[in-house]
Amino acid sequence: MALSEAAKPRIVVVGAGPAGIRAAEILAAGGLVPIVIDEGERAGGQIYRRPPPGFTRPAEVLYGSEAAKAVALHQTFDAMAAAGRLVHHPRSSVIAIADGRLQVIGDAGARWMSYDRLILATGAMDRVMPVPGWENAGVYGLGAMQIALKAQGAALGRSIVLAGSGPLLTLLAVQLLKAGGQVAAVLDTTPMRRQLRGFAGLSARPLFALRGLMMRRRLAGIYHAGVRLERIEADGRGPVAVLWRDGAGRNRRTPCDAVGLGWHLRAETRLADLAGCDFAYDETWRQWLPQADGMGRAGRGVYLAGDGLRILGADGAEVAGRLAAAACLQDLDLPAPDTAVDERRLARLGRFARGIAEAFPWPVEAAAGLPDERVVCRCEGVTAGELRRTVDFGGGEVNRVKSLGRVGMGRCQGRYCELAAAEIVADGAGHACAAAAGRLRGQAPVRPAPISALVQDVATDG
């Protein structure tokens, strides 16, 4: 028997990327009207970010070989919203979770929103390693450069150096070149022999892996593997060159006016932390990840999907979104779709993701060995040396080091510095692994918020 409107549970989905959209689709098919909260103007997430209305570049240019998937997701979400099958809150951020409620800030101000079940599809962000000079203006994350390209058709620089490691390094370089941008060099810190270690896992998606190799071929002459980044030279206006050593140890200097940095991705987990999810350190990804069962159940009425749980990419996020929504329906004793095919697909995508992690590892030794003068926390200006001096007093635990040295206390709450800081603390304390240093605890507000949102009488929605 169909539920009456009053009897329908309130399901909130945070994030309108591939995972959030597919979760909302399954929930709507089950007769529910999910509430979708997203920071973007339009649904699509970071990977399928949409430009403003009237933007003339076609989907094939914006998303390349993924254009059909992107358009299908956009159309699915827009159709559900137009038909009233979901409630969409764009340009809105969840900054706190407490007692079955979300504190949301958006165009209408701040309010508390209650929920019966919560699906977190918060995605991932750049995993960045400090490089001398990275604190200068004109140095961006790879993701920020990609957002500017997709959302505004803008290349953040006239002569760009991309550095780091991981699939996004190659993808962004190709996207910039196709858009008419000038990429002076693509500097991959992972040696080619190490990249081949992930081959077994990559064979789980041979066509996808082949597509990546074809992209790499387009970068002939500007792509360099196994490099060592020395520093980013800058003047008062921004970068002027990147100094690096090639695989043979030769000193190189590449002039530029913008730099993009990124070492694959890190899961966005702050809301999962506030929601009470358990965490465990993943040695392969070298980061703390929230724990859930195979369908995304994380306990306490919370479900996790997409890169905020496991870094599986856009295709994996779609599958995980469907599974999380199906789990939610099952737990509510409502009709749910069969999940056998998606569970097998997720396992295959997981093998591929592990292959990526093996092929493009986080540079542990480079992070632990950062020189004392290197700025680790850009928000607070904390150097590696200042971090090391706090280790003896902080007991080799990152939250104590944070309280003594302010690392991770800035606007980003450690999103950019936490992983490198943990390696430094662990090394200084003699720990065998960064896991022993612990993880920075999430705190509200998880995003920068206006003071008015924190001191006003906040309205309650439900």
C-alpha positions as CSV (number, residue, x, y, z in Angstrom):
1,M,0.0,0.0,0.0
2,A,1.3,3.4,-0.9
3,L,2.4,5.7,1.9
4,S,0.4,8.9,2.5
5,E,2.4,12.1,2.2
6,A,2.3,12.6,6.0
7,A,3.6,9.1,6.6
8,K,6.5,9.3,4.1
9,P,9.9,9.4,5.9
10,R,12.1,12.5,5.2
11,I,15.2,11.4,3.3
12,V,17.9,14.0,2.8
13,V,20.6,13.5,0.2
14,V,23.7,15.8,0.5
15,G,25.4,16.2,-2.8
16,A,24.0,16.3,-6.4
17,G,26.9,14.7,-8.2
18,P,26.6,11.2,-9.8
19,A,26.1,9.5,-6.5
20,G,23.5,11.9,-5.2
21,I,21.5,12.0,-8.4
22,R,21.3,8.2,-8.7
23,A,20.4,7.9,-5.1
24,A,17.6,10.4,-5.5
25,E,16.4,8.6,-8.6
26,I,16.1,5.3,-6.7
27,L,14.3,6.9,-3.8
28,A,11.9,8.7,-6.1
29,A,11.1,5.4,-7.9
30,G,10.3,4.0,-4.5
31,G,7.6,6.6,-4.0
32,L,9.6,9.0,-1.8
33,V,10.3,12.6,-2.3
34,P,14.0,13.1,-1.3
35,I,15.4,16.5,-0.4
36,V,18.7,17.1,-2.2
37,I,21.1,19.7,-0.8
38,D,23.9,20.8,-3.0
39,E,26.5,23.6,-3.1
40,G,26.3,24.0,-6.9
41,E,24.0,26.2,-8.9
42,R,22.9,23.2,-10.9
43,A,23.2,19.4,-10.3
44,G,26.1,17.5,-11.7
45,G,28.8,17.6,-9.1
46,Q,32.4,18.4,-9.8
47,I,33.0,15.8,-12.5
48,Y,29.9,16.8,-14.5
49,R,29.8,20.4,-13.4
50,R,27.5,22.5,-15.6
51,P,28.3,26.0,-16.9
52,P,25.8,28.8,-16.4
53,P,22.7,29.0,-18.7
54,G,23.5,30.3,-22.1
55,F,27.0,28.9,-22.1
56,T,27.8,27.9,-25.7
57,R,30.4,25.2,-25.5
58,P,28.7,21.8,-26.2
59,A,28.8,18.8,-23.8
60,E,31.2,17.0,-26.1
61,V,33.8,19.7,-25.5
62,L,33.1,20.0,-21.8
63,Y,33.0,16.4,-20.9
64,G,34.8,14.6,-23.8
65,S,34.1,10.9,-24.0
66,E,31.8,11.2,-20.9
67,A,29.5,13.7,-22.5
68,A,26.6,11.2,-22.9
69,K,26.8,10.1,-19.3
70,A,26.9,13.7,-18.1
71,V,23.9,14.8,-20.2
72,A,21.9,11.8,-19.1
73,L,22.5,12.6,-15.4
74,H,21.6,16.2,-15.9
75,Q,18.4,15.4,-17.7
76,T,17.4,12.8,-15.1
77,F,17.8,15.2,-12.2
78,D,16.1,18.1,-14.0
79,A,13.1,16.0,-15.0
80,M,12.6,14.8,-11.4
81,A,12.9,18.3,-10.0
82,A,10.4,19.6,-12.6
83,A,7.9,16.9,-11.8
84,G,8.1,17.5,-8.1
85,R,9.6,14.1,-7.4
86,L,12.4,15.7,-5.4
87,V,13.1,18.9,-3.6
88,H,16.3,20.7,-4.6
89,H,18.2,23.2,-2.5
90,P,21.0,24.6,-4.7
91,R,23.7,26.9,-3.5
92,S,23.3,25.5,-0.1
93,S,25.9,24.0,2.3
94,V,25.4,21.7,5.3
95,I,27.7,23.0,8.0
96,A,26.7,21.0,11.0
97,I,24.9,17.8,12.0
98,A,23.4,17.2,15.4
99,D,20.5,15.2,16.9
100,G,19.0,14.1,13.6
101,R,19.2,17.6,12.1
102,L,21.3,19.4,9.6
103,Q,22.3,23.1,9.8
104,V,22.0,24.4,6.3
105,I,23.1,27.8,5.0
106,G,22.0,29.1,1.6
107,D,20.2,31.9,-0.2
108,A,17.5,31.9,2.4
109,G,19.9,32.2,5.3
110,A,20.5,29.6,8.0
111,R,18.1,26.9,9.1
112,W,17.9,23.5,10.8
113,M,16.5,20.7,8.7
114,S,15.4,17.4,10.3
115,Y,15.8,14.0,8.6
116,D,14.7,10.4,9.2
117,R,17.5,9.0,7.0
118,L,20.6,10.7,5.6
119,I,22.6,9.9,2.4
120,L,25.9,11.6,2.2
121,A,27.3,11.9,-1.3
122,T,29.9,14.5,-0.6
123,G,32.5,13.5,-3.2
124,A,36.3,14.2,-3.0
125,M,38.8,16.9,-3.5
126,D,42.4,17.4,-4.5
127,R,45.0,15.6,-2.5
128,V,47.8,18.2,-2.3
129,M,51.4,17.9,-1.2
130,P,53.3,21.0,-0.1
131,V,55.9,22.2,-2.6
132,P,58.1,25.2,-1.9
133,G,56.2,28.2,-3.2
134,W,52.8,26.6,-3.2
135,E,51.5,29.3,-0.9
136,N,51.7,31.9,-3.6
137,A,48.8,33.3,-5.6
138,G,48.4,31.6,-8.9
139,V,49.0,28.1,-7.5
140,Y,45.8,26.1,-7.6
141,G,44.5,22.6,-7.1
142,L,44.0,20.6,-10.3
143,G,40.3,20.4,-9.4
144,A,40.0,24.2,-9.2
145,M,41.5,24.5,-12.6
146,Q,39.1,22.0,-14.0
147,I,36.1,23.8,-12.4
148,A,37.1,27.1,-14.0
149,L,37.5,25.4,-17.3
150,K,34.1,23.6,-17.2
151,A,32.1,26.3,-15.5
152,Q,33.5,29.4,-17.2
153,G,35.5,28.2,-20.1
154,A,38.6,29.8,-18.5
155,A,42.1,28.5,-18.4
156,L,43.7,29.9,-15.2
157,G,46.9,31.0,-16.9
158,R,48.5,31.7,-20.2
159,S,51.3,29.2,-19.7
160,I,50.5,26.5,-17.2
161,V,52.5,23.8,-15.4
162,L,50.6,20.9,-14.0
163,A,52.3,18.8,-11.3
164,G,51.6,15.9,-9.0
165,S,50.3,12.4,-10.0
166,G,47.1,10.5,-10.8
167,P,44.6,10.3,-13.6
168,L,43.4,13.9,-13.2
169,L,46.8,15.2,-14.1
170,T,46.6,13.7,-17.5
171,L,42.9,14.4,-18.0
172,L,43.1,18.1,-17.1
173,A,46.2,18.6,-19.4
174,V,44.2,17.1,-22.3
175,Q,41.1,19.2,-21.5
176,L,43.2,22.4,-21.4
177,L,44.9,21.6,-24.7
178,K,41.5,20.8,-26.4
179,A,40.1,24.2,-25.1
180,G,43.1,26.1,-26.6
181,G,45.1,26.5,-23.4
182,Q,48.9,26.4,-23.3
183,V,50.3,23.7,-21.1
184,A,54.1,24.1,-20.7
185,A,54.7,20.9,-18.8
186,V,53.0,18.0,-17.1
187,L,55.2,16.8,-14.2
188,D,54.4,13.4,-12.7
189,T,56.3,12.6,-9.6
190,T,55.5,8.8,-9.9
191,P,58.2,6.9,-11.9
192,M,56.8,4.9,-14.9
193,R,57.9,1.6,-13.4
194,R,55.7,2.3,-10.3
195,Q,52.8,3.3,-12.5
196,L,53.0,-0.2,-14.1
197,R,52.5,-1.8,-10.7
198,G,48.8,-1.0,-10.9
199,F,48.4,-2.8,-14.2
200,A,46.6,-5.8,-12.7
201,G,43.9,-3.7,-11.1
202,L,43.5,-1.5,-14.2
203,S,42.8,-4.6,-16.3
204,A,39.3,-4.6,-14.5
205,R,38.4,-1.8,-16.9
206,P,40.6,-2.3,-20.0
207,L,38.8,0.2,-22.2
208,F,39.0,2.9,-19.6
209,A,42.7,2.2,-19.1
210,L,43.3,2.3,-22.9
211,R,41.5,5.7,-23.0
212,G,43.9,7.0,-20.4
213,L,46.9,5.7,-22.4
214,M,45.6,7.5,-25.5
215,M,45.3,10.7,-23.6
216,R,48.9,10.3,-22.4
217,R,50.0,10.0,-26.0
218,R,48.6,13.4,-26.7
219,L,51.0,14.8,-24.1
220,A,54.1,13.6,-25.9
221,G,56.9,16.1,-25.4
222,I,55.4,17.8,-22.3
223,Y,54.7,14.8,-20.0
224,H,57.6,13.8,-17.7
225,A,57.4,10.9,-15.2
226,G,59.5,10.3,-12.1
227,V,60.3,14.0,-11.6
228,R,61.2,15.7,-8.3
229,L,59.7,19.1,-7.7
230,E,62.2,21.5,-6.3
231,R,60.2,24.8,-6.0
232,I,57.8,27.2,-7.6
233,E,59.5,30.5,-8.3
234,A,57.1,33.5,-7.9
235,D,57.1,37.3,-7.9
236,G,54.5,39.7,-6.6
237,R,52.0,38.6,-9.3
238,G,52.4,34.9,-9.0
239,P,54.4,32.0,-10.4
240,V,57.2,32.7,-13.0
241,A,58.7,29.2,-13.2
242,V,58.8,25.7,-11.8
243,L,62.2,24.2,-10.9
244,W,62.3,20.4,-11.1
245,R,64.6,17.4,-11.7
246,D,63.8,14.9,-14.4
247,G,64.1,11.1,-14.0
248,A,67.8,11.2,-14.8
249,G,68.4,13.8,-12.0
250,R,69.0,16.7,-14.3
251,N,67.9,20.2,-13.2
252,R,65.1,21.7,-15.3
253,R,63.3,25.1,-15.2
254,T,60.0,25.6,-16.9
255,P,58.7,29.2,-17.2
256,C,55.0,29.6,-16.4
257,D,52.4,32.0,-15.0
258,A,50.2,29.4,-13.2
259,V,50.6,26.1,-11.5
260,G,48.1,23.3,-10.8
261,L,48.9,20.7,-8.1
262,G,47.3,17.4,-7.2
263,W,48.2,13.9,-6.1
264,H,45.0,12.1,-7.0
265,L,42.1,12.6,-4.6
266,R,41.1,12.5,-0.9
267,A,37.6,11.7,0.3
268,E,35.5,14.6,1.7
269,T,34.6,13.1,5.1
270,R,33.9,16.0,7.5
271,L,30.1,15.5,7.5
272,A,30.4,11.7,7.9
273,D,32.5,12.5,10.9
274,L,29.9,14.8,12.4
275,A,27.2,12.1,11.6
276,G,29.0,9.7,13.9
277,C,30.4,7.3,11.3
278,D,33.3,5.1,12.3
279,F,36.7,5.5,10.5
280,A,39.6,3.3,9.6
281,Y,43.0,4.1,8.1
282,D,43.4,2.7,4.6
283,E,47.0,1.8,3.8
284,T,46.5,1.8,0.1
285,W,45.0,5.3,-0.1
286,R,47.0,6.6,2.9
287,Q,44.0,8.3,4.4
288,W,41.3,7.8,7.0
289,L,38.0,6.6,5.4
290,P,34.6,6.2,6.9
291,Q,33.3,2.7,7.3
292,A,30.2,1.2,5.8
293,D,28.9,-2.1,4.6
294,G,28.8,-3.0,0.9
295,M,25.7,-1.0,0.2
296,G,26.8,2.1,2.1
297,R,25.1,1.6,5.5
298,A,27.2,3.5,8.0
299,G,24.8,3.1,11.0
300,R,22.6,5.6,12.8
301,G,20.3,6.1,9.8
302,V,23.3,7.3,7.7
303,Y,24.3,6.0,4.3
304,L,27.4,6.9,2.4
305,A,27.9,6.9,-1.4
306,G,30.5,7.9,-3.9
307,D,34.0,9.3,-3.4
308,G,33.2,10.4,0.1
309,L,33.3,6.7,1.1
310,R,35.7,5.2,-1.5
311,I,37.5,6.8,-4.4
312,L,35.8,5.0,-7.3
313,G,35.3,7.8,-9.8
314,A,32.1,8.9,-11.5
315,D,30.9,5.5,-12.7
316,G,31.5,4.0,-9.3
317,A,29.7,6.9,-7.7
318,E,26.6,6.2,-9.7
319,V,26.5,2.6,-8.7
320,A,27.2,3.4,-5.0
321,G,24.4,6.0,-5.1
322,R,21.9,3.5,-6.3
323,L,23.0,0.9,-3.7
324,A,22.8,3.4,-0.8
325,A,19.3,4.4,-1.8
326,A,18.3,0.8,-2.2
327,A,19.7,0.0,1.3
328,C,17.7,2.9,2.7
329,L,14.4,1.6,1.1
330,Q,15.2,-1.9,2.4
331,D,15.7,-0.6,5.9
332,L,12.4,1.3,5.7
333,D,10.6,-1.9,4.6
334,L,9.7,-0.3,1.3
335,P,10.0,-2.0,-2.1
336,A,13.6,-1.8,-3.4
337,P,15.3,-2.8,-6.6
338,D,17.4,-5.9,-6.9
339,T,21.0,-4.9,-6.3
340,A,22.9,-8.0,-7.3
341,V,24.2,-6.6,-10.6
342,D,25.3,-3.3,-9.0
343,E,27.0,-5.1,-6.2
344,R,29.1,-7.1,-8.7
345,R,29.8,-3.9,-10.7
346,L,30.9,-2.1,-7.6
347,A,33.4,-4.9,-6.7
348,R,34.9,-4.7,-10.2
349,L,35.2,-0.9,-10.0
350,G,36.8,-1.3,-6.6
351,R,39.5,-3.5,-8.1
352,F,40.2,-0.8,-10.7
353,A,40.3,1.9,-8.1
354,R,42.9,0.0,-6.1
355,G,44.9,-0.3,-9.3
356,I,44.9,3.4,-9.6
357,A,46.0,3.9,-6.0
358,E,48.8,1.4,-6.5
359,A,49.9,3.1,-9.8
360,F,49.8,6.7,-8.4
361,P,50.7,6.5,-4.7
362,W,50.7,9.3,-2.2
363,P,54.4,10.4,-1.9
364,V,55.0,9.3,1.7
365,E,58.7,9.9,1.9
366,A,58.5,13.3,0.2
367,A,55.8,14.4,2.7
368,A,57.6,13.1,5.8
369,G,60.9,14.6,4.6
370,L,59.7,18.1,3.9
371,P,62.4,20.6,4.9
372,D,61.8,22.7,8.0
373,E,61.2,26.0,6.1
374,R,58.4,24.5,3.9
375,V,55.0,25.9,4.6
376,V,52.6,23.0,5.3
377,C,49.5,24.8,6.4
378,R,48.7,27.6,4.0
379,C,45.8,28.9,6.1
380,E,47.9,29.5,9.2
381,G,51.3,29.7,7.7
382,V,52.7,26.7,9.7
383,T,56.0,25.3,8.5
384,A,57.3,21.7,8.7
385,G,59.9,22.8,11.3
386,E,57.2,24.3,13.5
387,L,55.3,21.1,13.3
388,R,58.3,19.0,14.3
389,R,58.9,21.2,17.3
390,T,55.4,20.5,18.6
391,V,55.7,16.7,18.3
392,D,57.6,16.2,21.6
393,F,54.9,18.2,23.4
394,G,52.0,16.7,21.5
395,G,52.8,13.1,22.0
396,G,52.9,12.3,18.3
397,E,49.1,12.8,17.9
398,V,47.8,15.2,15.3
399,N,45.0,16.8,17.3
400,R,47.4,17.6,20.1
401,V,49.8,19.0,17.6
402,K,47.0,21.0,16.1
403,S,46.1,22.6,19.5
404,L,49.8,23.5,20.1
405,G,50.8,24.6,16.6
406,R,47.5,25.6,14.8
407,V,48.0,23.3,11.9
408,G,44.6,22.5,10.4
409,M,42.9,25.4,12.3
410,G,42.3,27.5,9.2
411,R,39.4,27.9,6.8
412,C,40.0,24.5,5.1
413,Q,40.1,22.6,8.5
414,G,43.1,20.6,7.4
415,R,41.7,19.5,4.0
416,Y,44.9,20.6,2.3
417,C,47.5,20.1,5.0
418,E,46.3,17.2,7.1
419,L,47.8,14.3,5.1
420,A,51.2,15.8,4.8
421,A,51.1,17.0,8.5
422,A,50.3,13.5,9.6
423,E,53.3,12.1,7.8
424,I,55.5,14.7,9.4
425,V,54.1,14.0,12.9
426,A,54.4,10.3,12.5
427,D,58.0,10.5,11.3
428,G,58.9,12.9,14.1
429,A,57.4,10.6,16.7
430,G,59.0,7.5,15.3
431,H,55.7,5.9,14.3
432,A,55.8,3.2,11.6
433,C,52.8,4.6,9.8
434,A,50.8,7.9,9.7
435,A,47.8,6.0,11.1
436,A,49.5,6.0,14.5
437,A,49.3,9.8,14.5
438,G,45.5,9.7,14.3
439,R,43.3,12.0,12.3
440,L,42.0,15.5,12.7
441,R,38.5,15.4,14.1
442,G,35.8,17.1,12.1
443,Q,34.2,20.2,13.7
444,A,31.3,22.3,12.9
445,P,31.0,24.5,10.9
446,V,32.6,22.3,8.3
447,R,32.6,25.1,5.8
448,P,33.4,28.8,6.3
449,A,30.1,30.4,7.3
450,P,29.0,34.0,8.0
451,I,28.9,35.0,11.6
452,S,25.2,35.7,11.2
453,A,24.5,32.0,10.5
454,L,26.1,31.1,13.8
455,V,24.6,33.8,16.1
456,Q,21.1,34.3,14.8
457,D,18.0,32.5,15.8
458,V,18.1,29.7,13.2
459,A,14.8,28.7,11.7
460,T,13.7,25.1,11.9
461,D,12.5,23.2,8.8
462,G,10.6,20.2,9.9
